[in-house]
Amino acid sequence: MKRKRMKKTFALLLATSMLVVLALSGCSGGKSAGDVAPAGDSDTGKSGKSGEQVTITHYTIDSEDRTFIEKLIPDFEAKHPNIKVKVEKAPYEQFDSKLQTLIAGGKSPDVTSHYGYGGFAEYYNKDMLLDMNDIIKEDGFKASDYSIPDDLMKIYTVKDHVYGVPVNMYVTLMLYNKDMFDAANVPYPPSDYEDKSWTFDKMVEDAKKMTHVSEDIAKTQYGVDFTWSERDMRPLYFGVEPYSQDTWTNGGVPSETHFDSPDVMATYNKLFNLILKDKVSPTTEWSKSVAGQNGDAFVTGKLGMTVSGSWSLAGSNDFPFKVGVAAVPAGGNDKVRSVLFVDPLLILKGSKHPKEAFEWIKYLVSDEVQEKSIDLSGGNPPVNTKAAEAYYKHFEGIDPDDVKKVYEGAVKYGFESYNHLITNYSQINDMFINEMQPIDTGHKTVEEVMPTIQKKVMEIIKR
């Protein structure tokens, strides 16, 4: 499914979501995060009096690629002497739960993004987000003045109401270890998505030439780690859609899923066979043993290729080997080869100072700050098209033309991540991780596990 199609349907999806949520609220009387936020609508739109100093809170993940914004605060505060910025942090795994706790406790942050497992649709459906239209109109904000493409702004616009301003755009890409390719005398993979020779089967063929398994872990290396986005969307890569089409017109609530169908199970077998049959990919346990619980085995220099989000490109300047960037190989779907993750900056409904929060957002997406943020974050990709040119040149030893080609190809063949669009997604994602673990270790087959996943995913969707 093309990304453009997703964008066209997203507004309808969310509009329908709102109706579904209102209907359910009327039936059950249950509370949403918006219900328990004490600031509520009565505070929405209010701001500090002229000249009065106010403090806004930016809630983010406690990692270097997010907390770098602390270094931007002094310059912002110098230009806005009436606004102080405080950064509230949480580990990735605790991001969603802490956010809900803050809101419920009357300490709602002013600005955040969907950096946890939860997505924009979940926040929107819980009535957590401020409609920015009035602020935008009063301010005279135009996305074009900040070099933000209109199609990216539309992702977080619902029925002409803006609920988020894009700040970073991540794509799926392939990183490869040039040293391992050179040692195996294997040509580098192409960066051009239109190169028809670069297929999934060719990737496996190259990976076999770089894989060496030894009882000595120090001598073991693998050809590829194909960790393509969240587990539920991987069948898309092979042209199989696990969620019914009405997902996009039914409020992010698919009426059917097909995770136990022969077509879907065949795609999972193809991916798990990289570990269990072809043996060109490492097990999770091996990766943990060389890189730690949450580490990246590719960084250790023991993987020839890794398919991952472009956040993996950040920090590549410090890798202890030469790095290249390539297109994701064609897997059988002539429309989908990349997952897109466009992160917005959101103002929460509980914000007591939304106008000052919007000033901070404008600062973060300005040409100068977006370009400066590339270095400060270690390589976060900007949405600002002017700053993007600096992003392509950021990575030492990697041809900027390759980075640009990979980005352009990934956008052309991109699919908006499900985690922004499907209801109760954080629970779905956790369930997939737990249920698929026995397949990864070889203790159960895909055919044994997928009927359980099919049953559980429908139970979660209906909650």
Salt bridges, closest charged atoms under 4 A:
ASP41 OD1 - LYS349 NZ 3.39
GLU70 OE2 - LYS89 NZ 3.22
ASP75 OD2 - LYS79 NZ 3.26
GLU77 OE1 - LYS84 NZ 3.81
GLU88 OE2 - LYS98 NZ 3.20
GLU122 OE2 - LYS126 NZ 3.39
ASP127 OD1 - LYS349 NZ 2.85
ASP131 OD2 - HIS161 ND1 2.49
GLU138 OE2 - LYS355 NZ 3.49
ASP139 OD1 - LYS362 NZ 2.55
ASP151 OD2 - LYS7 NZ 3.13
ASP182 OD2 - LYS322 NZ 3.86
GLU194 OE2 - LYS412 NZ 3.21
GLU205 OE2 - LYS209 NZ 3.98
ASP206 OD1 - LYS202 NZ 2.91
GLU256 OE1 - HIS258 NE2 3.88
GLU285 OE2 - LYS288 NZ 4.00
ASP343 OD2 - ARG66 NH2 3.31
ASP343 OD1 - HIS114 NE2 3.49
GLU359 OE1 - HIS80 NE2 3.40
GLU359 OE2 - LYS362 NZ 3.20
ASP367 OD2 - LYS386 NZ 3.55
ASP375 OD1 - HIS394 ND1 2.96
GLU389 OE2 - LYS404 NZ 3.63
GLU416 OE1 - ARG3 NE 3.23
GLU416 OE2 - HIS420 ND1 3.71
GLU435 OE2 - LYS456 NZ 2.63
GLU459 OE2 - LYS455 NZ 2.73
